Amino acid sequence: MRLRSDMFVSALIRTVFSRGGYAAVERKGMDQAGAIFIRQRFRDGFETLFGPAPQSLVDDEGAMDRRFEQRLDLAEPEDVAALMARETKWDPDLWLVELEIDTIDGLFVVEQP
């Protein structure tokens, strides 16, 4: 059984603040199982977007972990907004969490292609 989305987001936000960063919920999704997208903003104006990794990448041992894949890397904010608008049309119950932190190391699991 996986951690509820609202609990994961709450823990993520607390961890980011404890590291001296900023985090906020830009869009609140379904508490129990809403898909979570993470928007990392940088000081130079670019953004990186992480979305849920395909379930085929999650093995039985990692079933408790939420895994993410990088959808956009150092993209313009308009590109991230456009992709999120398409995702929201497809899944209106998703979460969007905004982070302003230099490194995401150890915050969540990122699957490498």
ChimeraX attribute file (.defattr): number of C-alpha atoms within 10 A of each C-alpha:
attribute: neighborCount
match mode: 1-to-1
recipient: residues
	/A:1	6
	/A:2	12
	/A:3	14
	/A:4	14
	/A:5	21
	/A:6	18
	/A:7	12
	/A:8	16
	/A:9	22
	/A:10	13
	/A:11	12
	/A:12	18
	/A:13	20
	/A:14	13
	/A:15	16
	/A:16	19
	/A:17	15
	/A:18	10
	/A:19	11
	/A:20	11
	/A:21	15
	/A:22	16
	/A:23	23
	/A:24	17
	/A:25	15
	/A:26	14
	/A:27	15
	/A:28	17
	/A:29	19
	/A:30	15
	/A:31	16
	/A:32	12
	/A:33	15
	/A:34	18
	/A:35	18
	/A:36	25
	/A:37	23
	/A:38	23
	/A:39	25
	/A:40	21
	/A:41	21
	/A:42	15
	/A:43	9
	/A:44	7
	/A:45	10
	/A:46	16
	/A:47	22
	/A:48	19
	/A:49	26
	/A:50	20
	/A:51	21
	/A:52	17
	/A:53	18
	/A:54	11
	/A:55	10
	/A:56	6
	/A:57	14
	/A:58	15
	/A:59	10
	/A:60	7
	/A:61	7
	/A:62	12
	/A:63	13
	/A:64	12
	/A:65	15
	/A:66	20
	/A:67	20
	/A:68	21
	/A:69	19
	/A:70	17
	/A:71	17
	/A:72	16
	/A:73	13
	/A:74	15
	/A:75	15
	/A:76	13
	/A:77	15
	/A:78	11
	/A:79	14
	/A:80	19
	/A:81	13
	/A:82	11
	/A:83	13
	/A:84	19
	/A:85	13
	/A:86	11
	/A:87	15
	/A:88	15
	/A:89	10
	/A:90	10
	/A:91	14
	/A:92	16
	/A:93	18
	/A:94	22
	/A:95	25
	/A:96	24
	/A:97	21
	/A:98	20
	/A:99	25
	/A:100	19
	/A:101	17
	/A:102	13
	/A:103	13
	/A:104	13
	/A:105	8
	/A:106	8
	/A:107	12
	/A:108	13
	/A:109	15
	/A:110	18
	/A:111	14
	/A:112	9
	/A:113	6
